[in-house]
Amino acid sequence: MLKIMLWIALLLLSACAQQPGKPLQIQALEQLPALAAEFETIVESDGGQQRYQWRFWRTAKRVETHNLQDNTGEIWTKSADGKIAYERVFHDQQQVIEYTPGDLNAIGSVPDWSAIATLLNQPMIAGLVEDDHEQVLGRPASHYQSNTLEVTWLDREQLPALIKRNDHGHTITTRVIGIYPLAESPWSYQRSTNYRYTDFADIGDKESDPFIQSIQHKIKGAHNHSD
């Protein structure tokens, strides 16, 4: 009898060991918690290392980022019918380039709201398999791995605590260094009602504007628009 019990126990252990890890699943986008987070991104290559810090604010209908290195930002807003508008913000110059959903469609840059709100797109998620659990900043997290990607996922916040990937000889690591409920965010939005707004559709008529000339290489579709 003892031998039979040991044999059954070994079979059960073997079955458990062979079970594949769970894939990463994102909850309904309408239920994502409103939050604010700060990240550090490190890009490593043979040429050295570069570091960037940036902030992220999320609600059900709006996502904003702020790059602390060059003091620029991006804002996405989703309307009731699911269409997404986009703004490229230049805080030093107090200028904003606005894109309507039609503009984004015309330049072939239709946003993926899931990727904007969670920092992960579907191709990235598809190959990830859970292999461990841990705590990050006092919050429960699950660790996922694929051949080229490593993700630590904050289960309650529905946001990555870590994204690490290899891309054309570069190792890119993005790690959360602070996260808060949106109502307790220590960072305020950087926008100002005094900023000057320019429609993307009008950029072609303002090519002589020194500001427009200085940001041509930084904005979506600028080179397409002037062709």
Z-matrix of the N, CA and C atoms (Angstrom, degrees):
N
C 1 1.458
C 2 1.533 1 111.08
N 3 1.327 2 117.43 1 -42.73
C 4 1.457 3 121.41 2 -179.93
C 5 1.526 4 110.66 3 -60.35
N 6 1.349 5 115.82 4 -41.24
C 7 1.458 6 119.25 5 179.72
C 8 1.526 7 111.04 6 -63.42
N 9 1.349 8 115.46 7 -39.61
C 10 1.469 9 119.65 8 -179.98
C 11 1.519 10 110.36 9 -64.71
N 12 1.343 11 116.79 10 -42.49
C 13 1.464 12 120.86 11 -179.65
C 14 1.534 13 111.00 12 -64.36
N 15 1.337 14 115.40 13 -41.37
C 16 1.466 15 119.23 14 177.50
C 17 1.524 16 111.13 15 -63.46
N 18 1.325 17 115.09 16 -40.11
C 19 1.464 18 119.94 17 179.69
C 20 1.524 19 110.92 18 -63.83
N 21 1.351 20 117.28 19 -42.59
C 22 1.468 21 121.37 20 178.30
C 23 1.521 22 110.45 21 -64.09
N 24 1.345 23 116.11 22 -41.84
C 25 1.465 24 120.09 23 179.59
C 26 1.529 25 110.89 24 -61.71
N 27 1.324 26 117.03 25 -42.11
C 28 1.458 27 121.02 26 178.73
C 29 1.524 28 111.32 27 -64.12
N 30 1.354 29 116.42 28 -39.15
C 31 1.453 30 120.07 29 177.72
C 32 1.528 31 111.55 30 -62.99
N 33 1.344 32 115.27 31 -42.24
C 34 1.459 33 119.77 32 179.87
C 35 1.530 34 111.20 33 -65.03
N 36 1.332 35 116.73 34 -42.74
C 37 1.453 36 121.25 35 178.24
C 38 1.524 37 111.13 36 -62.76
N 39 1.324 38 115.23 37 -40.74
C 40 1.453 39 120.26 38 179.46
C 41 1.523 40 110.85 39 -64.83
N 42 1.342 41 116.22 40 -40.79
C 43 1.464 42 120.42 41 179.71
C 44 1.516 43 110.60 42 -64.31
N 45 1.344 44 116.09 43 -41.07
C 46 1.461 45 119.91 44 179.52
C 47 1.522 46 111.10 45 -64.44
N 48 1.331 47 115.51 46 -40.64
C 49 1.463 48 119.91 47 -178.31
C 50 1.511 49 111.63 48 -66.11
N 51 1.347 50 117.27 49 -28.26
C 52 1.457 51 120.64 50 -176.52
C 53 1.525 52 113.15 51 -87.86
N 54 1.361 53 117.05 52 -11.12
C 55 1.451 54 119.07 53 -179.74
C 56 1.532 55 110.51 54 -66.71
N 57 1.317 56 117.67 55 129.79
C 58 1.462 57 118.87 56 178.95
C 59 1.516 58 111.03 57 -69.56
N 60 1.330 59 116.74 58 150.83
C 61 1.448 60 120.89 59 177.54
C 62 1.517 61 111.44 60 -67.88
N 63 1.305 62 116.41 61 157.39
C 64 1.459 63 121.20 62 -178.77
C 65 1.522 64 110.83 63 -71.34
N 66 1.318 65 117.52 64 144.10
C 67 1.467 66 119.62 65 174.24
C 68 1.527 67 110.07 66 -75.57
N 69 1.319 68 116.84 67 159.41
C 70 1.457 69 121.07 68 177.75
C 71 1.530 70 109.03 69 -75.87
N 72 1.318 71 115.55 70 129.55
C 73 1.460 72 120.51 71 179.09
C 74 1.525 73 109.36 72 -125.57
N 75 1.318 74 116.39 73 130.63
C 76 1.456 75 122.18 74 178.42
C 77 1.521 76 108.70 75 -95.18
N 78 1.335 77 116.33 76 134.88
C 79 1.455 78 119.69 77 -179.16
C 80 1.523 79 110.15 78 -71.12
N 81 1.336 80 117.05 79 174.40
C 82 1.459 81 121.50 80 -178.88
C 83 1.522 82 110.23 81 -53.66
N 84 1.332 83 116.65 82 131.78
C 85 1.460 84 120.97 83 -174.51
C 86 1.526 85 112.15 84 -60.37
N 87 1.347 86 117.21 85 -29.72
C 88 1.457 87 120.36 86 179.72
C 89 1.523 88 111.81 87 -69.09
N 90 1.347 89 117.39 88 -15.64
C 91 1.462 90 121.37 89 -176.16
C 92 1.532 91 112.61 90 -104.30
N 93 1.330 92 118.04 91 6.08
C 94 1.460 93 119.82 92 179.53
C 95 1.527 94 109.36 93 -64.82
N 96 1.330 95 118.19 94 131.40
C 97 1.467 96 119.44 95 -178.39
C 98 1.522 97 112.22 96 -68.37
N 99 1.336 98 115.88 97 143.71
C 100 1.465 99 120.95 98 175.62
C 101 1.521 100 108.69 99 -73.15
N 102 1.331 101 116.81 100 130.13
C 103 1.461 102 119.92 101 -175.67
C 104 1.517 103 111.61 102 -155.14
N 105 1.331 104 114.18 103 170.20
C 106 1.467 105 122.62 104 172.99
C 107 1.520 106 107.31 105 -130.59
N 108 1.320 107 116.67 106 140.90
C 109 1.465 108 120.40 107 -177.98
C 110 1.522 109 109.88 108 -145.09
N 111 1.319 110 114.78 109 155.82
C 112 1.463 111 121.06 110 173.27
C 113 1.516 112 108.40 111 -121.90
N 114 1.332 113 116.08 112 137.15
C 115 1.454 114 122.02 113 -177.20
C 116 1.520 115 110.42 114 -124.75
N 117 1.327 116 114.55 115 156.57
C 118 1.461 117 121.48 116 168.44
C 119 1.519 118 107.52 117 -121.47
N 120 1.319 119 116.52 118 129.15
C 121 1.458 120 121.80 119 176.35
C 122 1.531 121 108.72 120 -112.35
N 123 1.331 122 116.16 121 128.78
C 124 1.464 123 122.27 122 179.35
C 125 1.523 124 108.10 123 -117.87
N 126 1.321 125 116.16 124 125.34
C 127 1.464 126 122.07 125 177.58
C 128 1.528 127 107.28 126 -110.23
N 129 1.337 128 116.26 127 117.78
C 130 1.464 129 121.95 128 -177.91
C 131 1.515 130 110.02 129 -114.36
N 132 1.323 131 115.49 130 136.13
C 133 1.460 132 121.48 131 176.81
C 134 1.523 133 107.91 132 -151.91
N 135 1.325 134 116.38 133 -178.79
C 136 1.467 135 119.92 134 178.54
C 137 1.523 136 111.21 135 -61.64
N 138 1.320 137 116.39 136 -24.85
C 139 1.454 138 120.16 137 -179.05
C 140 1.508 139 114.71 138 -82.02
N 141 1.329 140 117.66 139 -3.77
C 142 1.460 141 120.36 140 178.60
C 143 1.512 142 111.50 141 128.69
N 144 1.319 143 114.83 142 -153.09
C 145 1.460 144 121.49 143 -173.29
C 146 1.532 145 110.25 144 -135.41
N 147 1.323 146 115.33 145 138.62
C 148 1.460 147 121.18 146 175.69
C 149 1.520 148 108.66 147 -124.30
N 150 1.340 149 116.27 148 140.51
C 151 1.462 150 121.81 149 -179.12
C 152 1.533 151 109.81 150 -121.80
N 153 1.330 152 114.95 151 139.90
C 154 1.457 153 121.28 152 177.18
C 155 1.528 154 108.57 153 -135.26
N 156 1.321 155 116.17 154 139.67
C 157 1.458 156 120.85 155 171.87
C 158 1.521 157 108.84 156 -115.38
N 159 1.324 158 115.41 157 139.58
C 160 1.454 159 119.50 158 -178.70
C 161 1.526 160 110.56 159 -151.05
N 162 1.317 161 114.74 160 155.32
C 163 1.460 162 121.10 161 -177.64
C 164 1.522 163 111.20 162 -114.29
N 165 1.319 164 113.91 163 157.59
C 166 1.464 165 121.28 164 -170.11
C 167 1.527 166 108.27 165 -142.97
N 168 1.331 167 116.36 166 126.17
C 169 1.460 168 121.71 167 175.28
C 170 1.528 169 108.26 168 -121.45
N 171 1.340 170 117.22 169 137.20
C 172 1.467 171 120.19 170 -176.95
C 173 1.526 172 111.62 171 -137.26
N 174 1.328 173 115.53 172 131.96
C 175 1.458 174 122.60 173 165.54
C 176 1.530 175 106.71 174 -126.54
N 177 1.315 176 116.78 175 -177.66
C 178 1.462 177 119.86 176 -178.30
C 179 1.522 178 112.11 177 -64.08
N 180 1.328 179 117.74 178 -28.67
C 181 1.466 180 121.16 179 -173.74
C 182 1.523 181 113.47 180 -121.56
N 183 1.339 182 118.19 181 4.29
C 184 1.460 183 119.22 182 -174.87
C 185 1.521 184 110.66 183 -150.74
N 186 1.325 185 115.58 184 136.22
C 187 1.468 186 122.11 185 174.40
C 188 1.522 187 107.81 186 -131.73
N 189 1.327 188 115.55 187 133.25
C 190 1.462 189 120.42 188 177.23
C 191 1.521 190 109.52 189 -130.97
N 192 1.331 191 116.52 190 142.22
C 193 1.461 192 121.39 191 173.36
C 194 1.528 193 109.06 192 -125.23
N 195 1.337 194 114.72 193 156.63
C 196 1.464 195 120.64 194 178.69
C 197 1.518 196 108.24 195 -141.12
N 198 1.319 197 116.71 196 114.38
C 199 1.462 198 123.16 197 177.43
C 200 1.527 199 107.96 198 -83.54
N 201 1.332 200 116.66 199 114.72
C 202 1.454 201 120.44 200 -175.24
C 203 1.530 202 112.48 201 -73.69
N 204 1.342 203 117.53 202 -21.08
C 205 1.464 204 119.99 203 -178.01
C 206 1.528 205 112.30 204 -71.61
N 207 1.316 206 117.10 205 -46.83
C 208 1.471 207 118.78 206 -177.85
C 209 1.532 208 112.40 207 -111.05
N 210 1.327 209 116.80 208 5.70
C 211 1.467 210 122.81 209 176.62
C 212 1.524 211 111.95 210 56.37
N 213 1.335 212 115.55 211 44.78
C 214 1.463 213 121.30 212 174.20
C 215 1.520 214 108.80 213 -119.93
N 216 1.317 215 115.51 214 167.31
C 217 1.456 216 118.83 215 -179.43
C 218 1.510 217 112.19 216 -150.46
N 219 1.328 218 114.61 217 172.90
C 220 1.459 219 122.24 218 175.94
C 221 1.520 220 107.88 219 -137.20
N 222 1.324 221 116.39 220 143.93
C 223 1.461 222 121.88 221 179.44
C 224 1.521 223 108.54 222 -134.68
N 225 1.335 224 115.57 223 129.63
C 226 1.457 225 121.81 224 174.45
C 227 1.528 226 108.04 225 -118.35
N 228 1.317 227 116.91 226 133.78
C 229 1.459 228 120.78 227 175.87
C 230 1.528 229 109.04 228 -128.23
N 231 1.334 230 115.05 229 137.49
C 232 1.467 231 120.61 230 -178.43
C 233 1.520 232 109.25 231 -110.80
N 234 1.315 233 115.84 232 126.81
C 235 1.460 234 121.02 233 -179.39
C 236 1.531 235 110.52 234 -81.72
N 237 1.332 236 115.60 235 173.96
C 238 1.464 237 120.67 236 -178.05
C 239 1.524 238 111.99 237 -61.15
N 240 1.328 239 117.52 238 -28.77
C 241 1.472 240 119.90 239 179.72
C 242 1.527 241 112.98 240 -90.57
N 243 1.344 242 116.21 241 8.80
C 244 1.467 243 120.56 242 174.14
C 245 1.507 244 115.28 243 88.86
N 246 1.330 245 118.26 244 -2.07
C 247 1.457 246 120.35 245 178.78
C 248 1.530 247 110.09 246 -77.83
N 249 1.347 248 115.36 247 147.46
C 250 1.464 249 120.75 248 -172.93
C 251 1.520 250 110.19 249 -117.51
N 252 1.326 251 115.58 250 129.69
C 253 1.464 252 122.60 251 172.45
C 254 1.520 253 108.56 252 -105.78
N 255 1.318 254 116.05 253 159.30
C 256 1.465 255 121.13 254 -172.77
C 257 1.527 256 109.95 255 -138.19
N 258 1.334 257 115.54 256 144.19
C 259 1.461 258 120.93 257 175.16
C 260 1.518 259 109.38 258 -132.68
N 261 1.332 260 115.92 259 135.44
C 262 1.470 261 122.45 260 173.27
C 263 1.513 262 106.47 261 -105.29
N 264 1.332 263 116.27 262 120.37
C 265 1.459 264 121.31 263 -170.24
C 266 1.530 265 110.12 264 -111.36
N 267 1.339 266 115.49 265 132.63
C 268 1.463 267 122.65 266 177.38
C 269 1.527 268 107.10 267 -118.70
N 270 1.332 269 115.50 268 97.80
C 271 1.460 270 119.60 269 -170.38
C 272 1.529 271 112.69 270 -69.69
N 273 1.325 272 118.13 271 -38.71
C 274 1.465 273 119.69 272 -179.05
C 275 1.523 274 111.25 273 -60.35
N 276 1.318 275 115.57 274 -40.04
C 277 1.467 276 120.39 275 -178.92
C 278 1.534 277 112.48 276 -90.18
N 279 1.353 278 116.33 277 -6.76
C 280 1.471 279 122.18 278 -177.77
C 281 1.527 280 111.13 279 54.41
N 282 1.336 281 113.85 280 49.68
C 283 1.460 282 120.78 281 -178.51
C 284 1.529 283 109.63 282 -131.42
N 285 1.340 284 115.11 283 149.46
C 286 1.465 285 121.92 284 179.65
C 287 1.522 286 109.07 285 -134.96
N 288 1.339 287 116.33 286 133.86
C 289 1.468 288 121.71 287 171.15
C 290 1.530 289 106.74 288 -101.53
N 291 1.330 290 116.54 289 122.99
C 292 1.464 291 121.88 290 -177.16
C 293 1.532 292 110.96 291 -102.26
N 294 1.330 293 115.99 292 136.80
C 295 1.460 294 122.70 293 176.00
C 296 1.523 295 108.77 294 -121.16
N 297 1.302 296 117.51 295 127.38
C 298 1.456 297 121.65 296 171.92
C 299 1.537 298 108.82 297 -80.74
N 300 1.337 299 118.74 298 164.92
C 301 1.464 300 119.60 299 173.21
C 302 1.524 301 112.49 300 -55.21
N 303 1.341 302 116.91 301 -35.87
C 304 1.466 303 120.31 302 177.85
C 305 1.514 304 112.48 303 -65.37
N 306 1.344 305 117.37 304 -38.31
C 307 1.465 306 121.09 305 176.78
C 308 1.522 307 110.54 306 -60.71
N 309 1.335 308 115.95 307 -47.05
C 310 1.463 309 120.60 308 -177.33
C 311 1.527 310 110.84 309 -63.90
N 312 1.316 311 116.45 310 -38.06
C 313 1.460 312 120.18 311 177.83
C 314 1.531 313 110.55 312 -66.39
N 315 1.325 314 116.66 313 -38.98
C 316 1.468 315 120.84 314 -177.31
C 317 1.524 316 112.12 315 -66.51
N 318 1.340 317 117.69 316 -32.50
C 319 1.466 318 119.98 317 -179.08
C 320 1.532 319 111.85 318 -96.30
N 321 1.346 320 116.98 319 8.62
C 322 1.461 321 120.56 320 177.31
C 323 1.510 322 113.50 321 69.29
N 324 1.333 323 116.44 322 36.07
C 325 1.461 324 120.57 323 -177.63
C 326 1.531 325 110.38 324 -129.47
N 327 1.339 326 116.17 325 51.00
C 328 1.467 327 120.83 326 -179.58
C 329 1.532 328 109.08 327 -70.20
N 330 1.322 329 118.98 328 122.70
C 331 1.466 330 120.68 329 -174.43
C 332 1.523 331 112.99 330 -72.29
N 333 1.321 332 115.39 331 151.93
C 334 1.457 333 124.18 332 172.89
C 335 1.531 334 106.47 333 -104.37
N 336 1.340 335 117.05 334 106.40
C 337 1.464 336 119.84 335 -174.03
C 338 1.523 337 112.26 336 -61.25
N 339 1.313 338 117.52 337 -36.36
C 340 1.468 339 120.26 338 178.53
C 341 1.519 340 110.64 339 -61.00
N 342 1.326 341 117.42 340 -44.07
C 343 1.467 342 121.16 341 179.38
C 344 1.525 343 111.25 342 -66.79
N 345 1.342 344 116.62 343 -38.37
C 346 1.461 345 120.28 344 178.81
C 347 1.522 346 110.73 345 -64.46
N 348 1.328 347 116.81 346 -44.93
C 349 1.458 348 121.70 347 -172.74
C 350 1.523 349 113.75 348 -80.23
N 351 1.330 350 117.65 349 -22.99
C 352 1.471 351 120.44 350 -176.27
C 353 1.526 352 113.50 351 -119.50
N 354 1.335 353 118.01 352 -7.09
C 355 1.468 354 124.43 353 -179.47
C 356 1.529 355 113.22 354 69.04
N 357 1.326 356 117.29 355 10.39
C 358 1.465 357 121.66 356 177.82
C 359 1.522 358 109.02 357 -130.31
N 360 1.344 359 116.78 358 131.89
C 361 1.452 360 119.55 359 175.07
C 362 1.526 361 110.27 360 -99.41
N 363 1.315 362 116.16 361 170.16
C 364 1.465 363 120.50 362 -174.09
C 365 1.524 364 113.97 363 -62.10
N 366 1.349 365 119.88 364 -41.34
C 367 1.469 366 118.23 365 176.81
C 368 1.522 367 112.88 366 -59.70
N 369 1.326 368 117.93 367 -34.17
C 370 1.459 369 121.05 368 178.28
C 371 1.531 370 110.12 369 -68.39
N 372 1.322 371 116.92 370 -43.69
C 373 1.458 372 121.66 371 -176.15
C 374 1.523 373 111.67 372 -68.09
N 375 1.330 374 116.31 373 -33.85
C 376 1.463 375 121.34 374 -170.45
C 377 1.523 376 113.98 375 -54.40
N 378 1.330 377 118.36 376 -38.44
C 379 1.456 378 119.60 377 -175.82
C 380 1.516 379 115.17 378 -95.26
N 381 1.339 380 117.67 379 1.64
C 382 1.460 381 119.92 380 -174.59
C 383 1.518 382 112.47 381 -82.59
N 384 1.337 383 115.90 382 136.92
C 385 1.457 384 122.56 383 179.34
C 386 1.527 385 108.66 384 -130.28
N 387 1.319 386 116.01 385 132.48
C 388 1.460 387 121.11 386 -178.96
C 389 1.526 388 110.53 387 -68.38
N 390 1.359 389 115.99 388 134.81
C 391 1.458 390 118.90 389 178.58
C 392 1.528 391 113.50 390 -135.57
N 393 1.344 392 118.08 391 -1.02
C 394 1.462 393 118.41 392 -179.28
C 395 1.531 394 109.65 393 -168.92
N 396 1.351 395 115.13 394 167.19
C 397 1.465 396 122.35 395 174.72
C 398 1.523 397 108.11 396 -128.00
N 399 1.326 398 116.38 397 149.53
C 400 1.455 399 120.03 398 -179.74
C 401 1.520 400 109.84 399 -157.21
N 402 1.326 401 115.80 400 179.78
C 403 1.458 402 122.84 401 175.54
C 404 1.534 403 108.39 402 -114.93
N 405 1.326 404 116.12 403 134.32
C 406 1.464 405 121.45 404 176.91
C 407 1.522 406 107.99 405 -129.08
N 408 1.321 407 116.91 406 119.77
C 409 1.460 408 121.90 407 -177.51
C 410 1.524 409 111.21 408 52.33
N 411 1.335 410 115.42 409 38.52
C 412 1.460 411 121.22 410 178.77
C 413 1.507 412 115.04 411 75.75
N 414 1.350 413 117.08 412 12.74
C 415 1.461 414 121.52 413 -177.34
C 416 1.525 415 109.98 414 -118.08
N 417 1.346 416 117.44 415 142.57
C 418 1.471 417 119.67 416 178.37
C 419 1.518 418 111.16 417 -67.15
N 420 1.323 419 115.49 418 138.17
C 421 1.462 420 121.24 419 -178.57
C 422 1.517 421 109.95 420 -141.75
N 423 1.315 422 115.90 421 155.65
C 424 1.462 423 122.64 422 176.56
C 425 1.524 424 108.83 423 -117.88
N 426 1.323 425 115.53 424 140.03
C 427 1.454 426 121.00 425 -178.66
C 428 1.526 427 109.66 426 -101.26
N 429 1.337 428 115.95 427 133.09
C 430 1.463 429 122.38 428 -179.31
C 431 1.523 430 109.41 429 -127.00
N 432 1.333 431 115.03 430 151.09
C 433 1.463 432 120.10 431 -176.21
C 434 1.522 433 109.31 432 -143.13
N 435 1.322 434 114.60 433 144.29
C 436 1.463 435 120.87 434 167.67
C 437 1.517 436 106.79 435 -135.10
N 438 1.321 437 117.52 436 -170.73
C 439 1.464 438 120.07 437 -177.53
C 440 1.524 439 112.67 438 -64.54
N 441 1.319 440 116.79 439 -33.56
C 442 1.476 441 119.58 440 -174.20
C 443 1.521 442 113.43 441 -123.47
N 444 1.334 443 117.42 442 -0.07
C 445 1.454 444 120.41 443 -172.03
C 446 1.523 445 111.05 444 -137.72
N 447 1.330 446 115.04 445 142.08
C 448 1.459 447 122.49 446 175.08
C 449 1.526 448 108.01 447 -128.25
N 450 1.328 449 116.91 448 129.53
C 451 1.466 450 121.59 449 -178.00
C 452 1.520 451 109.62 450 -134.13
N 453 1.326 452 116.02 451 132.48
C 454 1.457 453 121.66 452 167.41
C 455 1.517 454 106.52 453 -107.82
N 456 1.326 455 116.21 454 120.45
C 457 1.465 456 122.48 455 -169.09
C 458 1.525 457 109.96 456 -109.93
N 459 1.334 458 116.35 457 124.29
C 460 1.466 459 121.41 458 175.40
C 461 1.525 460 108.35 459 -78.47
N 462 1.319 461 115.99 460 112.30
C 463 1.461 462 120.90 461 -170.12
C 464 1.525 463 112.83 462 -65.03
N 465 1.328 464 117.35 463 -45.78
C 466 1.463 465 119.59 464 -177.90
C 467 1.516 466 111.91 465 -75.50
N 468 1.314 467 116.48 466 -39.45
C 469 1.465 468 120.43 467 -176.65
C 470 1.520 469 112.95 468 -79.89
N 471 1.340 470 117.21 469 -16.73
C 472 1.465 471 121.61 470 -178.08
C 473 1.529 472 110.69 471 53.23
N 474 1.357 473 113.19 472 55.79
C 475 1.460 474 120.96 473 -179.05
C 476 1.521 475 108.24 474 -154.70
N 477 1.324 476 119.16 475 144.90
C 478 1.468 477 119.68 476 178.85
C 479 1.534 478 111.52 477 -70.95
N 480 1.325 479 115.16 478 138.27
C 481 1.463 480 120.60 479 168.70
C 482 1.520 481 109.44 480 -91.83
N 483 1.335 482 116.49 481 -20.48
C 484 1.465 483 122.14 482 179.73
C 485 1.516 484 109.65 483 -151.55
N 486 1.318 485 116.28 484 133.22
C 487 1.467 486 122.29 485 167.79
C 488 1.518 487 106.20 486 -130.22
N 489 1.317 488 117.16 487 120.18
C 490 1.462 489 120.93 488 179.67
C 491 1.522 490 108.33 489 -130.11
N 492 1.328 491 115.47 490 124.44
C 493 1.469 492 118.85 491 -178.68
C 494 1.517 493 110.89 492 -145.26
N 495 1.315 494 114.60 493 156.54
C 496 1.460 495 122.31 494 175.49
C 497 1.521 496 108.22 495 -104.70
N 498 1.327 497 116.51 496 130.94
C 499 1.450 498 120.60 497 -175.16
C 500 1.523 499 109.98 498 -145.21
N 501 1.339 500 116.36 499 107.23
C 502 1.465 501 122.33 500 176.21
C 503 1.527 502 112.69 501 50.54
N 504 1.316 503 115.62 502 50.89
C 505 1.455 504 120.51 503 176.39
C 506 1.515 505 114.66 504 83.64
N 507 1.311 506 117.64 505 0.12
C 508 1.457 507 122.39 506 177.91
C 509 1.536 508 109.73 507 -109.39
N 510 1.313 509 116.43 508 143.85
C 511 1.462 510 121.24 509 169.01
C 512 1.519 511 106.99 510 -107.76
N 513 1.329 512 116.14 511 120.30
C 514 1.459 513 121.78 512 -176.65
C 515 1.521 514 108.39 513 -113.97
N 516 1.314 515 116.82 514 118.54
C 517 1.455 516 122.38 515 -177.99
C 518 1.520 517 109.45 516 -121.56
N 519 1.320 518 115.59 517 121.49
C 520 1.462 519 121.30 518 175.48
C 521 1.521 520 107.81 519 -114.76
N 522 1.336 521 116.37 520 125.40
C 523 1.467 522 121.35 521 -175.32
C 524 1.529 523 110.04 522 -131.56
N 525 1.328 524 117.04 523 135.91
C 526 1.452 525 121.01 524 177.69
C 527 1.530 526 109.10 525 -74.31
N 528 1.340 527 116.60 526 136.64
C 529 1.457 528 120.15 527 179.15
C 530 1.531 529 111.67 528 -121.23
N 531 1.336 530 116.42 529 -2.27
C 532 1.450 531 120.95 530 175.43
C 533 1.506 532 109.91 531 -169.32
N 534 1.331 533 117.65 532 139.72
C 535 1.467 534 120.12 533 -179.70
C 536 1.525 535 109.09 534 -150.34
N 537 1.350 536 115.83 535 139.30
C 538 1.463 537 121.53 536 -173.46
C 539 1.526 538 109.53 537 -146.46
N 540 1.344 539 117.15 538 151.46
C 541 1.468 540 118.08 539 165.52
C 542 1.524 541 108.54 540 -57.36
N 543 1.322 542 117.50 541 145.53
C 544 1.460 543 120.41 542 -172.74
C 545 1.536 544 111.83 543 -56.99
N 546 1.316 545 116.96 544 -37.48
C 547 1.464 546 120.33 545 -178.59
C 548 1.530 547 112.37 546 -66.44
N 549 1.344 548 116.79 547 -17.81
C 550 1.465 549 121.03 548 -179.02
C 551 1.530 550 111.91 549 -109.98
N 552 1.323 551 117.27 550 16.66
C 553 1.465 552 120.68 551 -178.38
C 554 1.524 553 111.09 552 -60.85
N 555 1.338 554 117.80 553 129.85
C 556 1.465 555 120.31 554 176.48
C 557 1.525 556 112.86 555 -79.73
N 558 1.351 557 117.07 556 -5.50
C 559 1.466 558 121.28 557 -178.65
C 560 1.526 559 108.83 558 -116.83
N 561 1.289 560 115.74 559 128.93
C 562 1.462 561 119.85 560 177.31
C 563 1.519 562 109.77 561 -87.65
N 564 1.321 563 115.82 562 157.49
C 565 1.459 564 119.52 563 174.49
C 566 1.524 565 109.47 564 -59.75
N 567 1.332 566 116.23 565 145.21
C 568 1.459 567 121.15 566 -174.74
C 569 1.525 568 113.35 567 -92.79
N 570 1.319 569 117.36 568 -1.84
C 571 1.463 570 119.29 569 -176.30
C 572 1.525 571 111.21 570 -71.86
N 573 1.321 572 115.54 571 158.05
C 574 1.463 573 121.95 572 178.66
C 575 1.522 574 108.96 573 -138.78
N 576 1.311 575 115.33 574 142.20
C 577 1.467 576 118.79 575 176.91
C 578 1.520 577 111.52 576 -68.82
N 579 1.310 578 117.30 577 -11.53
C 580 1.468 579 121.20 578 179.88
C 581 1.529 580 112.79 579 -86.86
N 582 1.346 581 117.87 580 -3.74
C 583 1.454 582 120.08 581 -178.82
C 584 1.538 583 110.26 582 -67.64
N 585 1.311 584 114.45 583 150.90
C 586 1.467 585 120.44 584 176.13
C 587 1.531 586 108.70 585 -89.81
N 588 1.330 587 116.81 586 130.95
C 589 1.461 588 122.53 587 -178.23
C 590 1.525 589 110.22 588 -107.21
N 591 1.337 590 115.08 589 134.61
C 592 1.464 591 121.56 590 177.17
C 593 1.514 592 108.88 591 -125.80
N 594 1.320 593 117.50 592 127.95
C 595 1.465 594 121.15 593 175.50
C 596 1.523 595 109.54 594 -70.40
N 597 1.319 596 116.32 595 137.40
C 598 1.458 597 119.86 596 177.43
C 599 1.528 598 111.04 597 -55.66
N 600 1.325 599 116.35 598 -37.17
C 601 1.467 600 120.32 599 -178.38
C 602 1.515 601 112.54 600 -63.29
N 603 1.343 602 117.51 601 -19.13
C 604 1.469 603 120.68 602 -177.92
C 605 1.524 604 113.21 603 -95.98
N 606 1.337 605 117.88 604 -1.72
C 607 1.466 606 119.84 605 -175.52
C 608 1.529 607 111.73 606 -60.87
N 609 1.331 608 116.49 607 -38.15
C 610 1.459 609 119.95 608 -178.78
C 611 1.517 610 113.12 609 -61.10
N 612 1.332 611 117.13 610 -26.30
C 613 1.467 612 121.26 611 179.65
C 614 1.519 613 112.06 612 -87.60
N 615 1.341 614 116.58 613 -3.10
C 616 1.469 615 119.65 614 -175.47
C 617 1.531 616 111.65 615 -125.12
N 618 1.326 617 115.70 616 29.06
C 619 1.457 618 119.38 617 -176.12
C 620 1.528 619 113.08 618 -65.47
N 621 1.318 620 117.58 619 -18.30
C 622 1.458 621 119.77 620 178.32
C 623 1.532 622 112.30 621 -86.96
N 624 1.324 623 116.52 622 -8.41
C 625 1.468 624 121.04 623 179.17
C 626 1.534 625 108.66 624 -67.04
N 627 1.334 626 118.73 625 125.73
C 628 1.474 627 120.48 626 -178.30
C 629 1.530 628 113.36 627 -56.57
N 630 1.319 629 116.97 628 -37.77
C 631 1.467 630 119.46 629 178.58
C 632 1.519 631 110.83 630 -65.33
N 633 1.322 632 117.01 631 -47.51
C 634 1.465 633 120.51 632 179.78
C 635 1.527 634 110.41 633 -60.17
N 636 1.322 635 117.53 634 -41.62
C 637 1.460 636 120.79 635 177.92
C 638 1.530 637 111.42 636 -61.28
N 639 1.324 638 116.66 637 -36.82
C 640 1.472 639 120.42 638 -175.84
C 641 1.520 640 113.24 639 -74.08
N 642 1.341 641 118.08 640 -19.55
C 643 1.479 642 120.12 641 -175.57
C 644 1.519 643 113.06 642 -113.42
N 645 1.315 644 118.54 643 3.14
C 646 1.464 645 121.05 644 -176.82
C 647 1.524 646 112.06 645 -50.52
N 648 1.333 647 116.35 646 -39.94
C 649 1.468 648 119.97 647 -175.84
C 650 1.522 649 112.38 648 -79.95
N 651 1.333 650 117.87 649 -4.08
C 652 1.463 651 120.89 650 -175.35
C 653 1.522 652 114.14 651 -108.00
N 654 1.324 653 117.94 652 -5.63
C 655 1.457 654 119.46 653 -173.31
C 656 1.520 655 112.01 654 -114.86
N 657 1.318 656 114.98 655 148.84
C 658 1.462 657 122.15 656 -178.21
C 659 1.516 658 111.15 657 -60.89
N 660 1.328 659 116.08 658 130.08
C 661 1.456 660 120.73 659 169.32
C 662 1.512 661 116.67 660 72.45
N 663 1.339 662 117.84 661 7.59
C 664 1.465 663 119.04 662 -175.10
C 665 1.524 664 111.60 663 -62.57
N 666 1.344 665 117.30 664 -43.45
C 667 1.458 666 119.26 665 -178.04
C 668 1.531 667 110.92 666 -69.70
N 669 1.348 668 117.86 667 -33.11
C 670 1.455 669 120.95 668 176.03
C 671 1.513 670 110.73 669 -65.61
N 672 1.343 671 114.49 670 -39.30
C 673 1.469 672 119.59 671 -171.65
C 674 1.522 673 111.77 672 -66.60
N 675 1.315 674 116.06 673 -34.49
C 676 1.458 675 119.14 674 -175.73
C 677 1.513 676 113.87 675 -87.17
N 678 1.343 677 117.15 676 -6.09
C 679 1.465 678 120.09 677 -179.81
C 680 1.527 679 110.08 678 -71.01
